[in-house]
Amino acid sequence: MQVDSRKTLGKSREYHVRRREPRYFASIPVTLQRFLRFGPLVTRGVTLDISMRGMSAIVCGAPQVGETVLISLSLRDTPIEMLATVRHSSDAKSGFELYPLSSLARNGIQDWIQELRKHEEKLFPYPYAGAAKVGRF
């Protein structure tokens, strides 16, 4: 919220999300392999959210924007590796755009997202679902 010089409320800035798919909150340990001039460097981190096309994570040692990295994570005890490009990076978090996924990675992430959706619906049910059932005869 912005406040102008007269101590009155100003207009809020609009926030536009440019993602093609929704992201789901998930805390999954990841290993990030960076390919540097002097050889590969492996760091660890944890995801913040994930989708079929991208993810964000907190990583030890922020990678450079535009860098290609190999991300390894384990979903349901199945190791998955995927290539990604770093889209934004700071000391706080980094965002990654995933390259086209292998069938194993795609199926693993899709299954994981389905489980997250089920869990999310139990925690945050649609508020009018009960009213819709009551109104029917």
SULDALIN-V25881 format. One record per residue. N is the residue number from 1. SS is DSSP state (h for helix, s for strand, l for the rest). Layout:
n = [N	N]
ss = [SS	SS]
This chain:
n = [1	2	3	4	5	6	7	8	9	10	11	12	13	14	15	16	17	18	19	20	21	22	23	24	25	26	27	28	29	30	31	32	33	34	35	36	37	38	39	40	41	42	43	44	45	46	47	48	49	50	51	52	53	54	55	56	57	58	59	60	61	62	63	64	65	66	67	68	69	70	71	72	73	74	75	76	77	78	79	80	81	82	83	84	85	86	87	88	89	90	91	92	93	94	95	96	97	98	99	100	101	102	103	104	105	106	107	108	109	110	111	112	113	114	115	116	117	118	119	120	121	122	123	124	125	126	127	128	129	130	131	132	133	134	135	136	137]
ss = [l	l	s	l	l	l	l	l	s	l	l	l	l	l	l	l	l	l	l	l	l	l	l	s	s	l	l	l	s	s	s	s	s	s	s	s	l	l	s	s	s	s	s	s	s	s	s	s	s	s	l	l	l	s	s	s	s	s	s	l	l	l	l	l	l	l	l	s	s	s	s	s	s	s	s	l	l	s	s	s	s	s	s	s	s	s	s	s	s	l	l	l	l	s	s	s	s	s	l	l	l	l	h	h	h	h	h	h	h	h	h	h	h	h	h	h	h	h	h	h	h	h	h	l	l	l	l	l	h	h	h	h	h	h	l	l	l]
